[in-house]
Amino acid sequence: MSEKCRSRDAIMEENGITDTSVLEDAYISAVRFIKYRPRSILEVRKRMKLKGYSRRIGEITIKRLLDEGILDDTAFARMWALERAEAGNFGPLRIKNELVKKGIDHQLITAILEELSDDENTLERAVKLLTKKYRDLKLKDDRSLILFLIRGGYNYSQAREAVKRALKKEND
């Protein structure tokens, strides 16, 4: 008997589960869900509930996924934050809010955002976003541009500085 099977059998015995098919179905369902894109533990937990699995079956499945390295909130949060910052041009505040909604621990979010948050890179992304969104920045007032960046997750000082740099860049 393989180590994974023994481990599964031991988990089932500990939890008084006699029907192996329910546990396997839950596992396969979770793996399919994760296959499309990495997921957080909270997303998988919600999916298990939505699929009608008991909380106990869901938690056993999540533990197995964690043990096998298929589910990892740290890797997920790092990937999500980097992708949203680079491809989505989202600011740190918006990325933080998205990670909170996905059930990521606040300390982990802070650590990941500190890794990503090189002020110069953040400002460069904001300037790039402004010039991409608005071909002629002079047609927009500063307040509108600042509010646009704030809605994208940049704080006021970052937005103000990015607008200043973008207008200067356009004038040069």
C-alpha positions, -999 to +999 in steps of 0.1 A: +000+000+000+014+034-009+023+061+016-005+084+003-031+056+006-019+048+042-021+085+050-056+088+035-067+056+053-053+070+086-071+103+082-104+085+074-100+062+104-092+092+127-123+110+115-146+080+115-152+081+077-161+048+061-170+059+026-138+065+007-156+076-025-169+108-008-134+118+003-120+110-031-148+129-049-141+160-027-104+157-034-109+154-072-134+183-071-109+205-053-080+196-076-102+205-106-110+238-091-074+246-084-064+234-119-077+265-136-057+289-114-041+288-080-066+293-051-065+304-015-076+281+013-108+302+018-117+298-019-114+260-017-133+259+016-162+279+000-161+257-031-163+225-009-194+240+009-209+251-024-205+215-038-224+202-007-195+185+011-196+186+049-173+209+068-153+179+080-148+165+045-138+199+033-112+203+060-098+169+055-095+176+017-078+210+024-054+193+048-045+168+021-040+195-005-018+214+019+002+183+028+008+176-009+018+212-016-011+217-040-026+244-018-004+272-005-017+306+007+018+322+007+026+312-029-010+321-039-008+356-023+026+363-038+015+353-073-018+372-070-001+404-058+026+403-084+001+396-112-023+424-101+006+449-097+023+442-130-005+432-154-035+448-137-016+480-127-034+480-094-021+499-064-011+484-031-044+493-014-065+475-040-043+444-040-045+443-002-083+445-003-085+417-028-062+394-007-083+401+024-114+390+005-096+358-005-089+350+032-052+357+033-037+365+067-031+402+074+006+397+084+012+377+052-004+405+031+018+431+048+049+411+042+041+405+005+032+441-001+064+452+015+083+429-009+065+444-039+063+480-027+093+497-041+080+533-041+097+540-074+082+510-092+048+518-078+050+554-091+063+542-125+033+518-128+009+546-118+025+570-144+023+542-171-013+536-162-022+573-166-005+576-199-021+545-212-055+554-200-054+590-211-036+599-244-038+636-237-034+642-200-038+680-205-075+675-213-081+661-178-079+681-146-054+669-119-082+660-095-098+636-120-064+619-126-057+616-089-091+601-082-086+576-111-054+564-094-070+563-059-098+541-072-071+518-086-056+513-052-029+540-049-028+563-019-032+601-023+005+609-021+014+583-047-014+594-070-005+631-066+032+624-074+023+601-103+001+628-119+029+654-114+054+631-131+030+621-159+022+657-167+059+666-166+067+637-189+040+648-213+053+683-214+089+672-221 
